[in-house]
Amino acid sequence: MNTLLDQWRAELTVTDRPDEYEVKRLLSRLGLNVPRGMRIGPATIDGVPEFSGPFVAKVCSPDIVHKTDLHGVHLNLGPEDLAMAMGALRDAFPETAILVEQMVSFDGPEMIAGGLIDPGFGPAVMVGAGGILTEIAHDVAFRLAPLDDAEARRMLEELKIWPAFEGYRGLQLDPAALARLIVTVSRLVDALGPRFDQLDLNPIVWSHTGWMILDAKLLLHAVM
């Protein structure tokens, strides 16, 4: 994984400050599912996705964390709507790139996974109920990184939302696949070493292609 990380870091537009597009490119190389997407620079006159809609258009900058709060996300767009949304984003964020993605339909709960540095123990991984209500729900589990599939499964079973994984109201989710995602996240957090600060994958949803990461943020420390 270290070689992959070095290659990815060398490709960043701004060293050690990846935007959402760049974080998702890393996650995809690690075998995790992210929506099809393209980044359109602020100087680009027009950008046409090479994939079908409906589309999502959002501002793409490591400096903008809560995009929805700033009206920086437009959902469920057709081709004409996309052009209008991109115009609105360019007006609101003239110096910032735009990320256009294929919109993903999903079933069941929104989840969150990520990592942080525990001051006493080092890199840790977390998983829990996600979406915009994450900070209200407080339904999360933590472990030190890295971990294995069995420990990741136990994290899920600790959550109040766990009944959703046992067929609640007919939901057909795959906890084993989500556990594998958590393991991959834990290995990434551990491999980043002193460069790592925080990783936030939220939401993660269950789609027809498996667990899909719809938004991703990664904070790194500059290492000379």
C-alpha positions in Angstrom: 0.0 0.0 0.0 2.9 2.4 0.6 3.8 2.5 -3.0 0.2 3.2 -4.0 0.0 6.0 -1.5 3.3 7.6 -2.7 2.1 7.5 -6.3 -1.3 9.0 -5.3 0.3 11.8 -3.2 2.6 12.7 -6.0 -0.4 13.3 -8.2 -2.2 15.7 -5.9 -3.0 19.2 -7.2 -1.9 20.7 -3.9 0.6 18.6 -1.9 -1.0 17.0 1.2 -4.4 18.8 0.6 -6.5 16.4 -1.4 -10.0 17.4 -2.6 -13.0 15.1 -2.7 -12.2 13.9 -6.3 -8.6 13.0 -5.3 -9.7 11.2 -2.1 -12.2 9.2 -4.1 -9.6 8.3 -6.6 -7.5 6.9 -3.8 -10.4 4.9 -2.4 -11.2 3.5 -5.8 -7.6 2.3 -6.2 -8.0 0.5 -2.9 -11.0 -1.4 -4.3 -13.8 0.6 -2.7 -16.8 1.8 -4.6 -17.3 5.5 -5.4 -19.6 7.1 -7.9 -18.5 7.7 -11.5 -17.3 11.3 -11.6 -15.3 14.0 -13.3 -13.7 17.2 -11.9 -14.1 20.3 -13.9 -11.7 23.2 -13.3 -12.8 26.7 -12.6 -11.3 27.9 -16.0 -13.2 25.2 -18.0 -15.8 26.7 -20.2 -17.9 23.6 -20.5 -17.7 20.0 -19.3 -19.7 17.1 -20.5 -19.8 13.9 -18.4 -18.9 10.7 -20.1 -21.6 8.9 -18.2 -25.4 9.0 -18.0 -27.5 10.9 -15.5 -29.1 11.8 -13.3 -26.2 13.8 -12.0 -24.9 15.4 -8.8 -22.9 18.6 -9.1 -21.0 20.0 -6.1 -18.2 22.3 -5.2 -14.9 20.5 -4.9 -12.3 22.0 -2.6 -10.4 20.9 0.5 -11.2 24.3 2.0 -15.0 23.7 1.9 -16.1 21.1 4.4 -19.9 21.5 4.8 -20.8 21.9 1.2 -24.6 21.4 1.7 -24.7 24.2 4.3 -23.3 26.6 1.6 -25.7 25.4 -1.1 -22.7 23.8 -2.8 -24.5 20.6 -3.7 -27.1 20.0 -6.4 -28.9 16.7 -6.7 -30.9 14.6 -9.2 -30.0 16.7 -12.3 -30.8 16.1 -15.9 -28.5 17.5 -18.6 -30.2 20.9 -18.8 -30.4 21.1 -15.0 -26.7 20.2 -14.8 -25.7 23.2 -17.0 -27.8 25.5 -14.7 -26.3 24.0 -11.5 -22.8 24.4 -12.8 -23.5 28.0 -13.7 -24.8 28.6 -10.2 -21.8 26.9 -8.6 -19.4 28.9 -10.7 -21.1 32.1 -9.7 -21.0 31.2 -6.0 -17.5 29.6 -6.0 -15.6 31.2 -9.0 -12.2 30.0 -8.0 -13.2 26.4 -7.2 -13.5 23.2 -9.2 -16.8 21.4 -9.6 -17.3 17.7 -9.1 -19.9 16.1 -11.4 -20.9 12.5 -10.5 -23.5 10.0 -11.5 -26.3 10.0 -8.9 -26.6 6.8 -6.9 -29.9 5.3 -5.8 -29.7 3.3 -2.5 -31.7 1.3 0.1 -31.5 1.3 3.8 -29.6 3.5 6.3 -26.7 5.9 5.6 -23.5 4.9 7.3 -20.3 6.7 8.2 -16.8 5.3 8.5 -13.4 7.0 9.0 -10.4 7.4 11.1 -8.6 9.7 13.5 -5.6 9.9 15.7 -6.2 9.0 19.4 -3.8 11.1 21.5 -3.0 8.2 23.7 -3.1 5.2 21.4 -2.5 6.3 17.8 -4.6 5.7 14.7 -8.1 4.5 15.2 -11.0 3.6 12.9 -14.7 4.3 13.5 -18.1 3.3 12.0 -21.6 4.3 12.8 -24.9 5.7 11.6 -24.2 8.4 9.0 -25.8 11.1 6.9 -26.6 14.6 8.1 -27.7 13.4 11.5 -24.4 11.8 12.5 -23.6 14.3 15.2 -27.1 13.9 16.7 -27.4 10.1 16.6 -24.1 9.4 18.4 -24.3 5.8 17.2 -20.6 4.9 16.6 -18.0 2.3 17.5 -14.3 2.8 17.6 -11.2 0.5 17.4 -7.5 0.9 17.0 -6.2 0.4 13.5 -5.5 -1.8 11.7 -8.1 -4.5 12.4 -9.5 -7.7 10.8 -12.9 -8.7 9.4 -14.1 -10.3 12.7 -13.3 -7.2 14.7 -15.0 -5.0 12.1 -18.1 -7.2 12.3 -18.2 -6.8 16.1 -18.1 -3.0 15.6 -21.2 -3.2 13.5 -23.0 -5.4 16.0 -22.4 -2.8 18.7 -24.4 -0.2 16.9 -28.0 0.6 17.7 -28.6 0.5 14.0 -27.5 -3.1 13.8 -31.1 -4.5 13.4 -31.1 -2.9 9.9 -28.5 -5.5 9.0 -30.7 -8.4 10.2 -33.5 -7.9 7.7 -35.4 -5.2 9.4 -38.5 -4.3 7.3 -37.1 -6.4 4.5 -33.8 -4.7 4.1 -31.2 -6.8 2.3 -27.8 -5.3 3.4 -24.4 -7.0 3.4 -22.7 -6.5 6.8 -19.7 -8.7 5.7 -19.0 -6.3 2.8 -19.2 -3.3 5.0 -16.9 -5.0 7.5 -14.4 -5.5 4.6 -14.7 -1.8 3.8 -13.9 -0.9 7.5 -10.8 -3.2 7.3 -9.6 -1.4 4.2 -10.1 2.0 5.9 -8.2 0.8 9.0 -5.3 -0.3 6.8 -5.3 3.0 5.0 -5.3 5.0 8.3 -2.4 2.9 9.6 -0.4 3.1 6.4 -0.6 6.9 6.2 1.4 7.1 9.4 2.5 10.6 10.5 0.9 12.1 7.5 -2.6 11.2 8.7 -4.9 13.5 10.6 -8.5 12.6 9.9 -10.7 10.6 7.4 -14.4 11.0 7.0 -16.5 8.8 4.6 -20.1 10.0 4.9 -22.5 8.9 3.8 -21.8 5.3 2.8 -24.9 3.7 1.2 -26.0 0.3 0.0 -26.6 0.4 -3.8 -27.0 -2.2 -6.5 -23.2 -2.4 -6.9 -22.5 -2.8 -3.1 -21.5 -0.3 -0.5 -20.9 3.1 -2.1 -19.0 6.0 -0.6 -20.9 9.2 -1.6 -18.7 11.8 0.1 -15.1 11.6 1.3 -12.7 14.0 3.2 -9.1 13.3 4.1 -6.9 15.6 6.2 -3.2 15.2 6.0 -0.2 16.7 7.8 2.6 18.0 5.5 5.6 15.7 5.7 8.9 16.9 4.3 
